[in-house]
Amino acid sequence: MSSLPFNSTNLPSQLFINNEYVPSKNGKVFSVANPRDGSLVAENVPLADEADVNRAVEAAEAAFPGWRSLTGVVRREIMLKFAALLEKHSETLAELSRITQGAPYLAWGQFEIAIAAESFRYYAGWIDKFQGDAYPEEDGYLKITRHEPLGVTAGIVPWNGPLGTAGAKMAPALATGNTFILKPSEKTPFAGLALGPLIKEAGFPPGVVQVLSGDGTTGALLASHLRIRKVSFTGSIPTGKIIQKLAAESNLKRVTLELGGKSPAIVFDDANLDNALTWCVNGIAANTGQVCFAASRVYVQEGIRDKFVEKFKAALKQRGEAIGDPDKPTTLMGPLVDEAQFNKVTGFIQRGLTQGTLVLGGKRVGDTGFFVEPTLFCDVPQNAEIYQQEIFGPVVIVNSFKTEEEVIHKANATEYGLMAGVFTQDINRALRVSSALDSGMVGVNLISRYFLNAPFGGTKQSGIGRENGRAALEAFTEVKTVMVNLTY
C-alpha cells in the first residue's frame, strides 16, 4: 500500500494527534466546496475544539524532551526523509489542496509542494550549524550563548499556500528541537491532514507533529493556550491582531505574523521593459493574485507609461485566456478560492469603477465557479480603496510618476510594507530607492519573489518578525547566556 492512502476520492476526515488519526472529541464538523463549480467536496471535516487542542498539546509536551535530546544527525535524517516523501507524493498532495483551493498543479501546486520539501532540506542542513557566540574573558568570566528550543509551538497557515507556508513554519521549528502543531486553513484542510502517514514513515516520534483542522475558533485556542510557547501565523491583518492580543493576554507567547501586502513595482524609463513586464504579469497573475506579495501597484515613469500600459494590457489579456479548469495541464489561472473571496474581489472591482479608469477585465469568467478576469485600473488616486487595500485577487493598478522622490512617497503611502520592486539599469538609483522604500523586502529588476535562505517578512502592518533563513531559527529558539567564573 502507498504510504499516502488519501486522494480526492478518499479524503482524510480525522485529526492527527500523537501519530494516530482520531475523531474530534465533540464531533463538530464543517464543509468545504470546490471553487471550480461550487460543488460540495466534503461536509465532515473535523473541527478541533478545546479538548482536541489540549490532547495535542499534552502529546507535544510529552514528546518534547525526547525530540530535543535526539542527536542532530538523527533529526536531520528524519527531516530529509520527510522532504523526500513530500516530493514523492507531490501530485497527490497538490490535488488534495486543489480540490478546495483551485490552484493549477503546473502553475502553482507543484511549486508550492517543492517549496515545502526544500524547506525541510534547508533546515535539516542547519541542525549542526546553528551556533552560539563566545565573548572575551579578560574580565575573568567566559560568556557563551546557546539557542534553545521553546517547547510546544504552533503554526496557523493560510489557504493560498497550504503546504508551502506550513513547511516554512514546521521545518525551522522541528530543526531547533521544538514540537509542532499545524492548523491548516478551514478552506484547504486536506493536504495538511493527509501528512500523517508521511510523518510516521519519516520517523517523527509520536507527538512531535500534530495536525488539527478547524476554523478561527481553533486558531484562537492555539493562540491563547497557556502551554504553547510560540505561534506563527500567516493571514489577514484583522486576524493577526487578534492572534497577537490572545498571545499577549495568555502567556506572552512569542508571535510571528505575516499579514499581507500591497506591493509596489516601480518601473523607471531606463528599465528593461520586457523584464519588467514579465515580473509584473507573473506578480499579479500567479495563483490568481491570491499571494501576499502580489505586485498589485505598478508605478511607471511618464516617458514609457503609454508603451508599458499597452504591453501590460496585452500580456494580462493573454494570461487571461489560460483561465479555466485547474485540473487541466494547460490552465495557468484557476478560480478564486471560494464564494466569499469571489464576492470580496468583485466588490472591490465594482467600487473601483468610480475610483480609477478600468482598462482591462473586471468581469466574471463563465457562469459557474469563481473565475475572474485579470483586471487593470489606471490613474487611481492615492486615497482610493483599491490603491490602499489588499484585494487578494488578479486586480492591479498602474499609475505614472515623474521623479524619484515622488514615486518613493507614493510607494510608501500605504499601511503595508512586505515587498517592493525597482526596475532600472542604474545601480546607484536602484540601491538609493531600495533604501528609501519602507518594505521588508525589495527586489531590483524583480518582484514577488522570496528565497528560503534570506529573511521574509514585512514592515508596518505587513507583520512582525521574519521567516526563512537564520531568522526563522532565531524565532523558534530562546537565547541562553552561560557565564563561567574562571577566577575561583
N, C-alpha and C positions, 0 to 999 in steps of 0.2 A: 504494500500500500504506500502511496505517496506520503511524504511527511507533511503535506498540506492537503487535507481532505476537503477543503472548502472550495466553492466556486459560486458563480451567480445562481446556480440552481440548488446549492446546498450551503446556505448562509449560516455563519456562526450565530448562535442565539443564546449564549450564556456568557457570564463574566469569567475572566481568567484570574484566579486567585490561588496562590501557593502551588503553582504548576498544575492546577486542575481546573477544568471547566465546571462551574457551579451556577445554579439558578440564583437570581436575586432573592434576598430574604423576603421582600414584601410582595413579590410577584408583579410589580408595576412594569409596564412596557410602553413603548412608543412606536410610531410608524414612520416610515420613510418612503419617498416616491422617486421615480425615475424622471429626471428633468428633460429627457428626450421627448416624452409624451405625457408626462404627468401620471403615469400608471403607478399603482401601488406595488412596491417592492417587498415590503415586509411590515407586519404590524405587531411583531412580537420581540422587538429589540429590548433587552432588559435595561431598566432604568435603576442604576445603583443609588441606594439611599444611605442613610447614616449607618445602619447595621452593616451594609456591604463595605462602606469606606472603612469602618472600624476593623472588619475582618482583614481587609487588605493591609491596613497599617500594622496590625498585630503580626501578620505574616512577614511583612517587610522588616519590622523591628527584630523579629526572631532571626531573620536571615542576615541582618547587617553585620554582626560580629564575625561570622564565618566568611562572608564575602569580602570584607575589608582586609581580613588576615590572609586570604589566598595570595600566593606569590604572584608577582606581576606577570610572570610567564604563563601561568595558568589562566589568569583573567584575560590576558592578551589572546590566547588561543581560542577561548570561548567566544570572544568578540569577533575574531577573524572568521570563525566558523559560522557565526550568525550572519555576518556580511555576505558570505558565500551563499548561504541559504536564501537570503533576500533576493540575490541576483538569480538564483536558480528558479525561484518562483515569482519572478517579477511580473510576468504576464498575468498570472492569476491574481496577484495582489493588486495590480493596476485595474483589473476587471472588477474586483470587489469594491474599489473606490469609484470607478467609472459608473457603475450601475446607479449610484445616487449622486454623483458629482458631475458627470457629463464630460470629463476631460478626455480627448482622444489619446490613445496609447502612444503613438509615434510622436505626436506633437507635444505631449506633456507627461503622460503616465510613466513612460519608460525613463525619462529624465528624472522624474521625481523619485522613483524607486532606486535608481542608480545613485542619487544623492544620499539617500538613506544608507545604502550599503557602504558607500565611500566614507560616510561619517564614522561608521564603526571601524573601518580600516584605519582611518586617520587617527582616531583617538586611541585605538589599540596601540599604535606606534608611540603614543605619548606616555604610556604607563610607566616606563622606566626612565623617562627623560624629564619629568616634571619636577625639577629640582628646587630646593630652597636656597637661602642665602647664608653666608657667614660674614661676620663683621670683625674688624680689627680688635685684638685682645690686649693691646698695650696698656689698657687700664686694669689688667688682671682678670678680666672676665671674657670668656668666649661666648658669643651670641650667635645662635643659629636659628633658622626658621624652617618650619615644616608645613606642608599643605595637607590638612587632614579632612577626611570626608565629613559631611554634615550629618548623615544618618538617612532617614526616610525622606525622599524627595518626590516631587510630582511634576508632571508636565501636562498642561491643558492645551491641546493643539487645534488648529483651525481646519475647516473643510477644504480649503483651496490647495493645501499640500499635506494630505493626511499622514503620509509616511515620511516624506522629506523633512517636514518640520519635527516629527517625532524623533527621527534619527539625530537631528541637531540638538535635541534635549537629552534623549536617552544615553547616547554614546558618551558624552563627557561626564555625565553623572555616574555611569557604571564604571568608566575607566578610572575614576578617582575613588572608587570604593563605596559609593552610595548605593542604596537600593532605590527602586523607582516605581512609581505608579503612573501609568499612562491613562489619560482621559481623552479619547477621541471626540471629535465634534459629533453632536447628535445628527448632523446632516450626512456624515460619512463615517459610520461606525465600523464597517465590516472588515476593512483591511487591518485595522488595529486589533480587533477581536480575533482575527484569524492568525495572529502571530504566535498563539500559544504552542502549537506543535513545533514551530521553529525555535522558540525559546527553550523548550525541553530538549530538542535534538542538538542544539548548540552546546548544551551542558550547563546552562544557568541553573544554580541550585534553587530549590523551591523558595518562593518568597522574594527573590531578588528582583523580578519584574512582574508586575500585575497590570491587568488591563480592565478598566471599568468603563463601560458605556453609560451614557446618561446625558442629561441636559444641563442647563445652567445651575440647577439646584445641586447637582453632583459636584460641579466645579466649585460652587460656594462652600460645600462641605470640605473639600480638599484645602481650599484657601484658608479656612477658619480652623482647621484641625490642630489641636494643641501639640500633637506629636509628629507632625510633618514639619520638617525644618527648612524646606525650600520649595517654592512653586515657580515654575517658568511658564508664562502664558503668552500666547500669540493670538491676537484678535482685535476687537474694536476698542476705541478709547473709552467709551462708557463702561464696558465690561472690565477693562483694565483698571479703571479707577475703583470699581467695586472689589476686585481682587486685591488691590493694594490696601484698601481700607480693612478688609477682612483679615488679611495677613497681619496688619499692624495691631488690630484690636484683639487678636487671639494670642499668639506667642511671639510676635515681632519676627516672624519667619522671613527669610530672605526672599526677594522677589525679582525676577527678571521679566520685563514687559516689552513686547514688540507689538506696536499698536498702529501700524499702517503709515501711509504717506500720501503725498500729493506731489510726486517727484517732478521737478522742472528739468527740461532739456534745453540747454542754451546753445543755439547754432549761430556762430559768427560768420560773417560774409566770406572769410577765407577758409571755411571748413571744407573738407572733402564731402561734397553733397551726397554722393551715393552712400558713403559710410554712415553719415548722419541719418539718412532716410531709412536705411536698413535697421539701425538700432532703435529708431523712434517707432517704426512699424511693429517690430517684434516686441518693443517695450509696452505697447498698449494692446496688442492682439494676443499675446501669449496667455493661455488659459482664459481666453475671452475677457481679458482685462481684470481678472479676479486675482490680482497679485499685489502684494503690499507695496512693492516699489515700481509699480507700473508708471511708465513715462506719460503722465496724464496732462502735463502742461508743457507746451513747446514754445520757446521764445526764439524768433528768427530775426536776425538783423535786417534792417529795411532794404538793403541793397539786393538781397536774394529772397525776400519774402514771397513775392508772387511766384517765382520759379519753384521754391520749396513747396508752397501750398499746392501747386498744380501736380507736382510729382508725388507728394504725400497723399493727396486725394486719390490719385490713380492707383498707388500701391495699396492703400487701405481698401479700395473698391475690389482690387484683385484678391486680396486676402479674404474679403467677404464672400467671394464666390466659392470658397472652400469651407463655408459653414454647412454643417449637416450632422448626420448620424455619427456620434462619436465612436461607434463600433466599426465604422468603415476606415480602412487604412489611408484613404485619400483625404479624409477630413482634417482640417487644420484648426478649426474653431468649432467648439461644441456649444451647448446651451449654457445659460446661467444656471446656477446650482439648484434653484427651486423657485416656486411662485413668489415667495416673499422677496427674494433678490431681484426677480424679474420686475415686480411692481416698483421696487425701490429705484432700479436703474431707469426704467421707462418714465417714472415720475420725475427724476432729475432731467431727463431729456425733454419732456413736455414743458417743464418750467424753464428750461434753458432756452426755449424758443423766444422768450421775451428778454433774455439776458445777453445773447450774442447772435451771430449770424450762422445759421445752420448751412454747412457747405456739403455735407455728405451724410447719408444714413438717417438714423433716427427712428427706423421702423422695425416692427416685428418681422421675423422671417418665418413664413409658413403659418399654418393655422393651429398646429399643436406643438406642445413643448415650449421651452422658454428661451427661444433663439432671438437675438437682437443683432441688427447690422452694426458694423463698425461705424461710429458716429463722430463727425468732426465739426466743431464750432470754431469760428474765428472772431477776433475783435471783441473779446469778453472783458468787461470792466473788472477791476480788482476786487470790488465788493460783491461781485456776483456769487451766488451759491455754487454754481458749477466750477468756479475758479477756486473757491475756498474749501469745499467739502470733498472728501474721498467718496467717489461714486462706486468704485469696485465693479466696473464693467467696461466694455470697449468704447469708452467715451473720452475724447481728447480735445483740448483747446489749443489753438495756435494764435499767439499774439506777436506783434512786431516790437522792435526796440531800436533805439539809435545808439546809445552809448553803453559802455561797460558799467558805469556807475548806475545807470537807470535799470539795467537788467538784473543787477545784483539785488537792488532794492525790491524789484518785482518778484524775483525768485524767492526771496526770504519772507515775503508778505503773507505767510500762512502759519498756522499753528503746527504744521508738520515739518519734519526735518530728517527724513530717512535717507533718501537717495537723491542725487542730482547728477547731471551730466553736462560737460563742457566740450563743445565741438569746435576746434580751431587748430590751425597748424602753427600757431605761435606759442611756443612752450612757455615763454615768460607770461603771456596772458593766461594760459591755462593754469599755471601754478598760482598766479595772483588771484584769479577768480575762484579757484578751488579753495583758497584760504579764506576768502570773504564769504563764501556760501555757508549758511547755518544748516549744516547737514551732517549726519553721522558718516555718510559715505559719498564720495564724489568720483565719478568716472571721467576720464579725459579721453575723448573720442569713443566713448561707450556710455551706456546707461542700462539700468535694470539688470544688474549682474552682481553676483557676490561669489566669494571664494571661501572654502572651508578653513583655509589656514590664515584668514585675516578677519578681524573683528567685524561683526554685523550688528547694526543697531542704529537708533536714531536719536536726535536731539528734540527739544521741546516736547510736544505731546505725542511724538512718534515712539516714545518709550523710555525705559530705564534699563541700564545695563547693556551688555553685549553678549552675543552668541558667537560661535565659531572661533577657531584659533585658540591660543593660550587663554584668552579672555574667558572662554566658556569653562575651562578647567578651574580658573580662579573663582568663578561664580558658584561653583559647586563644592568649594572647599573653604575651610577656615584656616587662617594663618596662625600658627602657634610659634611663639618665641621661646626658645630654650636657652637659659643663661647658666653658664658653668663657672663656678668660682675656682680660679687657678692659683689662688694665693694662700690657701689654708694649709 
